[in-house]
Amino acid sequence: MIMSTAVATRKRAKPAPGPGAAAGAGKRRRKVDSAGDRGKSKGGGKMNEEISSDSETESLAPRKTEEEEEEELEETAQEKKLRLAKLYLEQLRQQEEEKAEAREFEEDQVAGRLKEDVLEQRGRLQKSVAKEIQAPAPTDIRVLRGHQLSITCLVITPDDLAIFSAAKDCTIIKWSVETGRKLHVIPRAKKGTQGQPSGHSSHILCMAISSDGKYLASGDRSKLILIWEAQSCQHLYTFTGHRDAVSGLAFRKGTHQLYSTSHDRSVKVWNAAENSYVETLFGHQDAVAALDALSRECCVTAGGRDGTVRVWKIPEESQLVFYGHQGSIDCIHLINEEHMVSGADDGSVALWGLSKKRPLALQREAHGLHGEPGLEQPYWVSSVAALLNTDLVATGSHNACVRLWQCGEGFRQLDPLCDIPLVGFINSLKFSSAGDFLVAGVGQEHRLGRWWRIKEARNSVCIIPLRRVPAAPVAGS
């Protein structure tokens, strides 16, 4: 009885299966099924049963990856800020470097300009431009016709806008460089005219123009120096005092002080602005053929047949004498304050330095030889010119060309560059201030005489353009 009661109690304590239990089992099955479905979506059909125990942990993995991605995104943003900050700092640094380079460049330019000024004052400035010059084509040369007889001399205004030419026909013509037209003609004066002449009555041998372009001076075989207002070509006054033909004129740069020389073997000093005579210097043993001057209070002369080049120190009233040519020295031109170039009728061209009495460089037979075999003679050098403070020199003769030369380092060498074809006697040569053109005065006869006559030549002023080709860059620069 007692045993039956205990068994009944245990039977009552055991819960019977009912709808609640079924629901619990259903929940468990749905959970397992849902895990299985997730397994299907991730790994495929047959893998569902094998990964049932790890499916929940693997289902969390993508969320961890997203969190890591968010962290990585946050780090990239920080790195971006850091990168932008570094970039900004780098830009600032580059800008500062560029400013520093610009300042250094400006300082270098100023220093270079100051150095050039010092070298120019000392007469040692030598800009290298000769190698950049390209020989012009013959069709590029402009020919200005207006004189009836041979051109003897010419000058270019400081602004390079006009050219004054003079000739054996006793006239002076002012030309426009741009158009090539005549701006003014100063006609020949009639001999025996009473009062002050308004022109020349004999061959004009030399001209000079002041560095400010205000005064023009011209000298002739009648021993006269006429002073003109360059702008209007109005005659101002006449200097008399030389006892033979006036063969050379030059204004001191930056002033109105005028130097003149003559076949009377003297050098005279004048003041064009005050219409006054200053002094006379003597020293040459024969007729002086040419004269030139720059900014120093001195001038240089070519002594013709006495075979000397002389430098006249005006304040000290002293002179330096140089020897080197074998023939008559007919032309001379200053390259800078310390160096000059001269030409002679023995066909030689010489470069001089004031510190040496002999030429630094001497080029014999500069324009070649002419004549019958066995009787050859060198072509006379009838004119020389130099582009101021550079290594470019031009010479003229009557061998149908103007020859350009390059001066070597320290003016110790003279090398030919190119020939520019021009038929006739090249009686005068002048470079423009900017160095972009060269003007030649061409005649059928030599400016000082009538030893030869070239009939095919034309009495004219020729404007020769000088184009510059940039020098090739140095390898590795």
Salt bridges, closest charged atoms under 4 A:
GLU90 OE2 - ARG93 NH2 2.17
GLU97 OE2 - ARG93 NH1 2.34
GLU116 OE1 - LYS127 NZ 3.88
ASP117 OD1 - ARG113 NE 3.63
ASP140 OD2 - ARG467 NH1 3.14
ASP169 OD2 - HIS147 ND1 3.46
ASP212 OD2 - HIS256 NE2 2.73
ASP220 OD2 - HIS200 ND1 2.72
ASP264 OD2 - HIS242 ND1 3.19
ASP286 OD2 - ARG305 NE 3.64
ASP292 OD2 - HIS333 ND1 3.72
GLU297 OE1 - ARG252 NH1 3.92
ASP306 OD2 - HIS284 ND1 2.85
GLU337 OE1 - ARG296 NE 3.99
GLU338 OE2 - ARG296 NH1 2.82
ASP419 OD1 - ARG403 NE 2.68
GLU445 OE1 - LYS168 NZ 3.09
GLU445 OE2 - ARG450 NE 2.91
GLU445 OE2 - ARG453 NH1 3.19
